[in-house]
């Protein structure tokens, strides 16, 4: 048979969807190939994302005439039939520009040499899919009509749908058990040690890493994932100091306080020029001082003359010290001096939650072969699976065309399994079941010889039947006809498989009493009905071809026999009763 290299590849995306929701594809008439051969454009489907709407148009070029590259023969592509599509991502469907998914490239070229298909829907589960498309091409090669069955595979990648909020991103927020998903913080530290993270994944695991390890969710359900991000990068500041009390005094009225602030030995603040007059517990407010991670000193002074603060005669009331990177409210005491102040340090905290949805995989409740996983060709075997909402059967790891039900009757031996899906698109594969379909013996043929029925088939066990009942002890290749009736033969192979012949009417004869009769048949030649004269009672008849093979037989019930089913040629009819035997030749037109 001529190989049609790519005649089917152009319909890799045609579908058998019952609901045509993907109509409206547009053909790209620039999709061609030189030299002419079937071509699809584009050759690879673009990636999609789970839980996001997806649509892609395909164009294909079906030349009515092209040359097969392997043989050099000219090929006429008459018809192309899509016979099955399996392996599509759950939630997607295909609709072609042909309502019947049958294309006729040669009917009206070039218009009929282009077509298209649309792939659309919302894929539910991410993953790498291999779509298998089964097709039949009807071609003419060297004036002869031929058909070619083939299957083609094309990959399609459905990427996880990343879920994101202000604080973190989830690589795979929904999927089937066991679901593996990754998380990453959106507030990146870029190596800054003042960022901290507190994860709770809802599955009993926590982490303090900016990019935590992959999480596995092994039980169906909804999981709340939370992240608290703490950013400790803002400055420490001081903007006011309150003097509670000291032992400094003024002989005439209340003290006139002012302060000096230094970092280590460096003075950074001095408000002696604006001291507070006659106030025993003043608060000094100033432009915020950005503090370093150093020791700071607050010196409290009391102006003691009329020359203004900062003079040699001023009284030092005391000094307190603190670390600049220690946030909080402080009350520092040094002798009679008590000072309060607050070091401000803002820490940013961001908290967000998201939900991980984990779908259950279908449960295979039972997976059996009835009545057994071994059967004869003539017997009935059924593979049955319970559980799930959709099914696809496989033979030797290849999808079986039109085997998408919970029951399947295998026709050949092999390794069978079924992929079970549920409404979420989750799948589970059954165990492999070895099925053996054993051959039956050939159809039992036998012929009359004298007062016997004889078969020349060997290598089998035999059982003769009379009027539908087995004859005890009649288990050889021949049987003597001692009783008139309907005989049949059962062949039994060594594997136990059997085959039963049709009934054969035979008449028991007494050898001593048999006489030859003159038999007349007409019309001769005959087309449809052959008449017998005379008509014996309780007679068996057989018609033999020129090779001696019995081609018709039965019990004579009237004076005619329908021979319309015989091919043209010369035949011998033999009619026997319990005491007579007659024969005649006739020609069938």
LODO-883262 format. One record per residue (C-alpha): residue number from 1; y, z, x. Coordinates in steps of 0.25 Angstrom, whole numbers, plus 2048, in hexadecimal, padded with zeros to 3 digits. Layout:
// residues N
REC    nr    c2    c3    c1
REC   NUM     Y     Z     X
...
END
This chain:
// residues 589
REC    nr    c2    c3    c1
REC     1   800   800   800
REC     2   80E   7FD   805
REC     3   816   809   809
REC     4   823   80B   802
REC     5   82A   812   80D
REC     6   836   818   805
REC     7   835   812   7F7
REC     8   834   820   7F1
REC     9   83D   827   7FA
REC    10   849   823   7F3
REC    11   845   82B   7E7
REC    12   843   838   7EE
REC    13   84D   83F   7E4
REC    14   849   83A   7D7
REC    15   844   845   7CD
REC    16   83C   847   7C1
REC    17   846   851   7BB
REC    18   844   852   7AC
REC    19   853   855   7AA
REC    20   85C   84B   7B1
REC    21   868   853   7B6
REC    22   86A   84B   7C3
REC    23   86D   83D   7BC
REC    24   879   835   7C1
REC    25   875   832   7D0
REC    26   87D   826   7D6
REC    27   876   81C   7DF
REC    28   87B   819   7ED
REC    29   87A   80A   7ED
REC    30   87D   80A   7FC
REC    31   86F   811   7FE
REC    32   867   806   804
REC    33   85F   803   810
REC    34   85E   7F6   819
REC    35   853   7F1   81A
REC    36   850   7F5   80B
REC    37   847   801   809
REC    38   848   80C   7FF
REC    39   853   816   803
REC    40   859   823   7FE
REC    41   867   828   800
REC    42   869   832   805
REC    43   85C   835   80C
REC    44   85E   844   80C
REC    45   863   84C   800
REC    46   86E   856   804
REC    47   86C   864   805
REC    48   86E   86D   7F8
REC    49   871   87C   7F6
REC    50   868   885   7ED
REC    51   86F   889   7E0
REC    52   87A   87E   7E2
REC    53   87A   871   7DA
REC    54   875   865   7E1
REC    55   876   856   7DF
REC    56   873   84A   7E8
REC    57   872   83B   7E4
REC    58   868   833   7EB
REC    59   868   824   7EC
REC    60   85C   81B   7EF
REC    61   85A   80D   7F3
REC    62   84D   806   7ED
REC    63   84D   7F8   7F2
REC    64   845   7EF   7E9
REC    65   840   7E7   7F5
REC    66   83D   7ED   803
REC    67   834   7EB   80F
REC    68   82A   7F6   812
REC    69   82D   7FA   820
REC    70   81E   7FE   823
REC    71   818   7F1   81F
REC    72   823   7E7   81E
REC    73   81F   7E3   810
REC    74   82A   7E0   806
REC    75   82A   7EA   7FB
REC    76   82F   7E9   7EC
REC    77   832   7F7   7E7
REC    78   830   7F6   7D8
REC    79   830   804   7D3
REC    80   831   812   7D9
REC    81   82C   81E   7D1
REC    82   82F   82D   7D3
REC    83   823   834   7D0
REC    84   826   842   7D4
REC    85   830   84B   7DB
REC    86   82C   859   7E1
REC    87   832   863   7EA
REC    88   841   863   7E4
REC    89   849   870   7E6
REC    90   849   878   7D9
REC    91   855   875   7D0
REC    92   857   867   7D5
REC    93   853   85A   7CE
REC    94   854   84B   7D0
REC    95   858   840   7C7
REC    96   857   831   7CB
REC    97   85F   825   7C6
REC    98   852   820   7BF
REC    99   84E   828   7B2
REC   100   840   826   7B5
REC   101   840   827   7C4
REC   102   83A   819   7C5
REC   103   842   80F   7CD
REC   104   841   800   7CC
REC   105   847   7FA   7D9
REC   106   843   7EC   7D7
REC   107   847   7EB   7C8
REC   108   856   7E7   7CB
REC   109   85A   7E8   7D9
REC   110   863   7EC   7DF
REC   111   868   7F4   7D4
REC   112   85A   7FB   7D2
REC   113   859   7FD   7E1
REC   114   862   80A   7E1
REC   115   860   817   7DA
REC   116   864   825   7DB
REC   117   860   833   7D8
REC   118   867   840   7D6
REC   119   862   84E   7DC
REC   120   869   859   7D5
REC   121   868   867   7D0
REC   122   869   875   7D5
REC   123   85F   879   7E0
REC   124   85A   887   7DE
REC   125   853   88B   7EB
REC   126   857   887   7F9
REC   127   84D   880   803
REC   128   848   874   809
REC   129   841   86B   7FF
REC   130   839   85F   800
REC   131   839   856   7F4
REC   132   82D   84D   7F2
REC   133   82E   841   7EA
REC   134   822   839   7E5
REC   135   824   82A   7E2
REC   136   81D   81D   7DE
REC   137   822   810   7E3
REC   138   81E   803   7DC
REC   139   820   7F7   7E6
REC   140   81B   7E9   7E8
REC   141   816   7E5   7F5
REC   142   810   7D7   7F8
REC   143   810   7D4   7EA
REC   144   808   7E0   7E6
REC   145   80C   7EC   7DE
REC   146   80A   7FA   7E5
REC   147   80E   808   7E3
REC   148   810   813   7ED
REC   149   810   822   7EB
REC   150   817   82B   7F4
REC   151   81F   838   7F6
REC   152   82B   83A   7FE
REC   153   832   847   803
REC   154   841   84A   805
REC   155   847   858   809
REC   156   852   85F   802
REC   157   858   86C   807
REC   158   85E   876   7FD
REC   159   866   880   805
REC   160   869   88E   801
REC   161   875   890   7F9
REC   162   87E   89A   801
REC   163   884   8A5   7F9
REC   164   891   8AB   7FE
REC   165   89A   8B6   7FA
REC   166   8A6   8BC   802
REC   167   89D   8C4   80B
REC   168   891   8BD   80E
REC   169   889   8B0   80C
REC   170   87A   8AF   807
REC   171   872   8A3   80C
REC   172   868   8A3   801
REC   173   86C   8AB   7F5
REC   174   861   8A7   7EC
REC   175   853   8A2   7EE
REC   176   844   8A5   7EC
REC   177   83C   8B1   7F1
REC   178   83C   8B3   7FD
REC   179   84A   8B0   7FE
REC   180   850   8B0   80C
REC   181   85F   8B0   80D
REC   182   86A   8B2   818
REC   183   877   8B9   817
REC   184   884   8B8   820
REC   185   891   8C0   81F
REC   186   89D   8B8   81C
REC   187   8A6   8C2   823
REC   188   8A2   8BE   831
REC   189   8A4   8C8   83C
REC   190   8A5   8BD   847
REC   191   89F   8C8   850
REC   192   8AA   8D2   84D
REC   193   8A3   8E0   84D
REC   194   8AC   8E6   842
REC   195   8A5   8DE   837
REC   196   899   8E5   830
REC   197   890   8E0   825
REC   198   887   8E8   81C
REC   199   87D   8DF   814
REC   200   874   8E3   809
REC   201   86A   8D8   805
REC   202   865   8DE   7F8
REC   203   857   8DD   7FD
REC   204   857   8EA   805
REC   205   85C   8E5   812
REC   206   86A   8E7   818
REC   207   871   8E2   824
REC   208   87E   8E4   82C
REC   209   87D   8D7   833
REC   210   888   8CC   831
REC   211   87C   8C2   82F
REC   212   870   8CA   82A
REC   213   862   8C5   82B
REC   214   85C   8BC   820
REC   215   858   8C4   814
REC   216   84B   8C2   80C
REC   217   84A   8C4   7FD
REC   218   83B   8C5   7F9
REC   219   83D   8CA   7EB
REC   220   844   8C2   7E0
REC   221   850   8C7   7DA
REC   222   85F   8C9   7DC
REC   223   864   8D0   7E9
REC   224   872   8D5   7EB
REC   225   877   8D2   7FA
REC   226   883   8DA   7FE
REC   227   88C   8D9   80B
REC   228   897   8E3   80F
REC   229   89F   8DD   81B
REC   230   8A8   8E7   822
REC   231   8B3   8E1   82B
REC   232   8B9   8EC   835
REC   233   8C3   8E3   83C
REC   234   8D1   8E8   837
REC   235   8DB   8F1   840
REC   236   8DD   900   840
REC   237   8EB   904   83C
REC   238   8F4   910   83B
REC   239   900   910   833
REC   240   904   91E   830
REC   241   903   92C   835
REC   242   905   939   82E
REC   243   909   946   835
REC   244   903   952   82D
REC   245   909   95D   835
REC   246   90C   962   843
REC   247   912   96E   84A
REC   248   91F   966   84D
REC   249   92B   96B   846
REC   250   93A   96A   845
REC   251   943   977   846
REC   252   94C   971   83B
REC   253   943   969   832
REC   254   936   962   831
REC   255   930   95A   83C
REC   256   935   94C   840
REC   257   928   945   843
REC   258   925   938   84A
REC   259   918   932   851
REC   260   914   92A   85D
REC   261   907   922   85D
REC   262   900   91D   86A
REC   263   8F4   916   86D
REC   264   8EE   91D   879
REC   265   8FA   91E   881
REC   266   902   913   87B
REC   267   90C   917   870
REC   268   90B   90D   865
REC   269   914   914   85A
REC   270   920   91D   85B
REC   271   929   921   84F
REC   272   932   92B   855
REC   273   93E   923   851
REC   274   93A   925   843
REC   275   935   933   842
REC   276   934   93A   835
REC   277   93E   945   833
REC   278   93B   953   82D
REC   279   92D   94F   828
REC   280   921   959   82B
REC   281   916   94F   827
REC   282   91B   940   828
REC   283   914   933   827
REC   284   917   928   831
REC   285   914   91A   82C
REC   286   915   90E   835
REC   287   911   900   837
REC   288   902   900   839
REC   289   8FD   902   847
REC   290   8F1   8FA   84B
REC   291   8E7   904   852
REC   292   8DE   900   85D
REC   293   8D1   907   861
REC   294   8D9   911   869
REC   295   8DE   91F   869
REC   296   8EB   922   862
REC   297   8F4   92E   862
REC   298   8FE   932   858
REC   299   909   93B   85E
REC   300   912   943   854
REC   301   920   947   858
REC   302   92B   94F   852
REC   303   939   94B   854
REC   304   941   957   859
REC   305   94F   952   85C
REC   306   95A   94A   856
REC   307   958   93F   860
REC   308   94D   938   858
REC   309   93E   938   85A
REC   310   938   935   868
REC   311   941   93E   870
REC   312   93C   948   87B
REC   313   93E   954   872
REC   314   935   950   867
REC   315   929   958   864
REC   316   91B   952   865
REC   317   913   957   859
REC   318   905   952   85E
REC   319   8FC   947   860
REC   320   8EF   942   859
REC   321   8E6   936   85D
REC   322   8DC   92C   857
REC   323   8D4   920   859
REC   324   8DB   913   853
REC   325   8CE   90D   84E
REC   326   8CA   919   846
REC   327   8CE   916   837
REC   328   8D1   921   82D
REC   329   8DA   92C   829
REC   330   8DC   937   834
REC   331   8E2   945   834
REC   332   8E4   948   843
REC   333   8E8   956   847
REC   334   8ED   95A   855
REC   335   8F1   969   855
REC   336   8FC   96B   84B
REC   337   8FD   95B   849
REC   338   8F6   955   83D
REC   339   8F8   945   83B
REC   340   8F1   93C   831
REC   341   8F0   92D   831
REC   342   8E7   922   82D
REC   343   8E1   917   836
REC   344   8DF   90B   82D
REC   345   8D4   901   82F
REC   346   8D0   8F7   824
REC   347   8C1   8F3   824
REC   348   8BE   8E6   81B
REC   349   8B1   8E7   813
REC   350   8AC   8DC   80B
REC   351   8A0   8DD   801
REC   352   899   8D3   7F9
REC   353   88B   8D1   7F2
REC   354   883   8C5   7EF
REC   355   876   8C2   7E7
REC   356   869   8BD   7ED
REC   357   860   8B7   7E2
REC   358   851   8B6   7E6
REC   359   848   8AE   7DC
REC   360   839   8B1   7DA
REC   361   82F   8A7   7DE
REC   362   825   8A3   7D3
REC   363   818   8AA   7D2
REC   364   80B   8A3   7D2
REC   365   803   8AB   7C8
REC   366   7F7   8A2   7CA
REC   367   7F2   896   7D1
REC   368   7E4   891   7CD
REC   369   7DB   885   7CC
REC   370   7D4   883   7BF
REC   371   7C8   883   7BE
REC   372   7C7   883   7CD
REC   373   7CD   87D   7DA
REC   374   7C1   873   7DB
REC   375   7BE   869   7D1
REC   376   7B8   85B   7CF
REC   377   7C0   84F   7CC
REC   378   7BB   84E   7BE
REC   379   7BF   85D   7BB
REC   380   7CC   863   7B8
REC   381   7D3   86C   7C2
REC   382   7E1   873   7BF
REC   383   7EA   87A   7C9
REC   384   7F2   885   7C2
REC   385   7FE   88D   7C6
REC   386   805   898   7BE
REC   387   813   89D   7C1
REC   388   820   896   7C4
REC   389   828   88B   7BC
REC   390   826   87F   7C4
REC   391   81A   87A   7CC
REC   392   817   86F   7D7
REC   393   808   86C   7DB
REC   394   805   868   7E9
REC   395   7F9   861   7EF
REC   396   7F7   862   7FE
REC   397   806   867   7FF
REC   398   80B   85A   7F8
REC   399   811   85B   7EA
REC   400   809   855   7DF
REC   401   810   84B   7D6
REC   402   812   850   7C8
REC   403   80B   85D   7CA
REC   404   816   867   7C6
REC   405   80F   870   7BC
REC   406   808   87D   7BD
REC   407   7FB   876   7BB
REC   408   7F5   86A   7C3
REC   409   7E8   863   7C3
REC   410   7E5   85E   7D1
REC   411   7DE   851   7D3
REC   412   7DA   851   7E2
REC   413   7D6   85C   7EC
REC   414   7E0   863   7F5
REC   415   7E9   86F   7F7
REC   416   7F1   872   7EB
REC   417   7FD   87B   7E9
REC   418   808   87D   7DF
REC   419   817   881   7E2
REC   420   81C   889   7D7
REC   421   82B   88A   7D3
REC   422   833   893   7CA
REC   423   840   892   7C3
REC   424   848   897   7CF
REC   425   842   88B   7D8
REC   426   839   895   7E0
REC   427   82C   890   7E4
REC   428   81E   895   7E8
REC   429   812   88D   7ED
REC   430   804   891   7E8
REC   431   7F9   892   7F2
REC   432   7F1   885   7F6
REC   433   7E5   882   7ED
REC   434   7DA   879   7F2
REC   435   7D5   870   7E7
REC   436   7C9   868   7E8
REC   437   7C7   85C   7DF
REC   438   7B8   858   7E1
REC   439   7B3   84A   7DE
REC   440   7AA   847   7D2
REC   441   79E   83E   7D4
REC   442   79F   830   7D0
REC   443   79D   82C   7C1
REC   444   78E   82C   7BF
REC   445   788   81E   7BD
REC   446   77A   81C   7B9
REC   447   772   810   7B2
REC   448   765   80F   7AA
REC   449   759   80A   7B1
REC   450   74C   809   7A8
REC   451   74B   817   7A2
REC   452   754   81E   7AC
REC   453   763   820   7AE
REC   454   766   81F   7BD
REC   455   772   822   7C6
REC   456   773   81E   7D5
REC   457   77E   827   7D8
REC   458   77A   831   7E3
REC   459   77F   83E   7EA
REC   460   781   845   7DD
REC   461   779   84E   7D3
REC   462   775   849   7C6
REC   463   774   84E   7B8
REC   464   770   845   7AC
REC   465   775   848   79E
REC   466   76F   843   790
REC   467   779   844   784
REC   468   782   84D   78C
REC   469   778   857   791
REC   470   772   859   79F
REC   471   764   855   7A0
REC   472   75C   860   7A8
REC   473   756   85B   7B5
REC   474   75C   84D   7B4
REC   475   764   84E   7C1
REC   476   760   842   7C8
REC   477   766   834   7CA
REC   478   75D   82E   7BE
REC   479   758   833   7B0
REC   480   74E   82D   7A7
REC   481   752   82A   799
REC   482   748   831   791
REC   483   752   834   785
REC   484   75C   82B   77F
REC   485   76A   830   780
REC   486   777   830   788
REC   487   775   833   796
REC   488   77F   837   7A1
REC   489   77F   83A   7B0
REC   490   787   845   7B7
REC   491   789   844   7C6
REC   492   78B   851   7CD
REC   493   792   851   7DB
REC   494   78F   85B   7E6
REC   495   79D   861   7E4
REC   496   799   864   7D5
REC   497   7A1   859   7CF
REC   498   79B   851   7C4
REC   499   79C   843   7BD
REC   500   796   840   7B0
REC   501   793   832   7AB
REC   502   795   82D   79D
REC   503   789   82D   793
REC   504   77F   822   794
REC   505   776   81F   788
REC   506   768   81D   78C
REC   507   75B   81B   784
REC   508   74E   821   787
REC   509   743   816   788
REC   510   734   817   788
REC   511   72F   80D   793
REC   512   723   809   78B
REC   513   72A   805   77E
REC   514   736   7FE   784
REC   515   737   7EF   781
REC   516   741   7E5   784
REC   517   74B   7E0   779
REC   518   752   7D3   778
REC   519   761   7D7   778
REC   520   76C   7CE   773
REC   521   77B   7D0   776
REC   522   787   7C8   770
REC   523   791   7C2   772
REC   524   78E   7BE   780
REC   525   797   7BD   787
REC   526   79E   7C9   781
REC   527   7AD   7CE   781
REC   528   7AD   7DB   779
REC   529   7A1   7DF   771
REC   530   792   7DC   774
REC   531   788   7DB   769
REC   532   77A   7DF   76A
REC   533   76E   7D9   762
REC   534   765   7E0   75F
REC   535   76B   7EE   75E
REC   536   760   7F8   762
REC   537   762   807   75D
REC   538   764   813   767
REC   539   767   809   773
REC   540   76E   80B   780
REC   541   775   800   786
REC   542   77B   7FD   794
REC   543   783   7F1   799
REC   544   781   7EE   7A8
REC   545   78A   7E5   7B1
REC   546   784   7DB   7BB
REC   547   783   7E6   7C5
REC   548   77A   7EE   7BC
REC   549   785   7F9   7BA
REC   550   785   7FF   7AC
REC   551   793   7FC   7A6
REC   552   791   800   798
REC   553   787   808   790
REC   554   784   810   783
REC   555   77C   812   777
REC   556   77B   806   76E
REC   557   781   80A   760
REC   558   784   7FC   75A
REC   559   781   7ED   75D
REC   560   78D   7EB   766
REC   561   793   7F0   773
REC   562   7A2   7F0   778
REC   563   7A2   7E9   785
REC   564   7B1   7E5   786
REC   565   7B3   7EF   791
REC   566   7A9   7E7   79B
REC   567   7AF   7DE   7A5
REC   568   7AB   7CF   7A4
REC   569   79D   7CC   7AA
REC   570   78E   7CC   7A7
REC   571   787   7D9   7A2
REC   572   779   7DE   79E
REC   573   778   7E6   791
REC   574   76B   7EF   790
REC   575   767   7F6   783
REC   576   75C   7FF   783
REC   577   755   808   778
REC   578   749   811   779
REC   579   740   805   778
REC   580   748   7F9   77B
REC   581   750   7F3   787
REC   582   758   7E7   785
REC   583   763   7E0   78E
REC   584   76C   7D4   78D
REC   585   777   7CE   796
REC   586   785   7CB   791
REC   587   792   7C5   797
REC   588   79F   7CD   795
REC   589   7AB   7C4   794
END
